[in-house]
Amino acid sequence: MSEQSPEPAPATTVVEPTQKPTGGLGQRLLGGAAGRNLGLIIALLVLVVVGWITAGQTFMNVDNLLTIIRFASIIGVISIGMTFVITAGGIDLSVGSVMGLASVVASLSWIQTGATQSSWLLMVVVAIAVGGLAGLINGVVIAYGKVVPFMATLAMLVAARGLAELLSNKQTQIVSVTGFLEFFRGDFLGIPWLIWIFVLAAVGGWFLLGRTTFGRRTVAIGGNFEATRLAGIRVKRHLVSLYVLVGLSAGIAAVMMLGRTTAGTSTHGQLYELDAIAAVVVGGTLLVGGRGTIVGTVLGVLIFATLTNVFTQNNLSTSVQAIVKGVIIIVAVLLQQRFASRPGRSS
């Protein structure tokens, strides 16, 4: 007796329900780049209003506003470089020390003598080269030595600061190169050169992160390192380039600090790494990587600079200021965890 196959059951079509966006309106807004940046702009405006109410015209005048931006410019350049590293899931604790080391090397007597005899740009090149070299060492140790970024850059933090102290003999080195001093005392269209450098760095960082293959790869590495490697991207080489980039930003910041203070010292840049990380996180870049925003970083830097100015104008305690900064950072991290469960790139 032959076995009869059972008749196939009639095919049924399963209609998938249309997916609706999850979360409320607030979550959808804050989860997007426009919403995050709008929140930062509102926070900045609130600080400006508080400064206006508490300090009056002492706060709300052109000179003071330029002072705020000038104060923000140096840490801002470092923060832009830091944005790239954190977007890729890394961290760099050495930027402040590297900045101090670069300022010391660029202001050594024989470097200044060479700059006087040739061009003050020699000091600029030396400072940026020192920063780039430190970044290269960090990148190679992290990418090829497989040392976690926290430990590798912590070691560079200590080593760079120690080397700066040895080279300067723990003494302040006064910059006496006339061309260098004249440039950084000058302005363009009434705006100091320090601010223009910050603006150029911000525009360049925004374009690089948001509009180039380099930026897309940076976001991809932070989002999923292994998947990016399997996709054929040379992640190790890219990581090295990111740490070189943040090292270069520390070198540029060293030049700006030399121009502002007219002195090189091993104490330059102390705790700047923490200020940069704070500005990047408050700006909306994810600490775990996978999303970065230069616009947010710039707004984060301006928020902290304005906060500092408001406290200074009102003769308030720096201890209270530190507490307020800490609260802002905690709130920013909590908002990241709450609203940024699906990281995406923004610029």
Helices and strands as residue ranges (DSSP letters): H 25-30, H 33-55, G 56-58, H 62-87, H 95-106, H 109-117, H 121-143, H 149-168, E 173-174, H 178-185, E 187-188, E 191-192, H 193-211, H 213-223, H 225-230, H 235-261, E 263-264, H 272-283, H 294-313, H 318-339
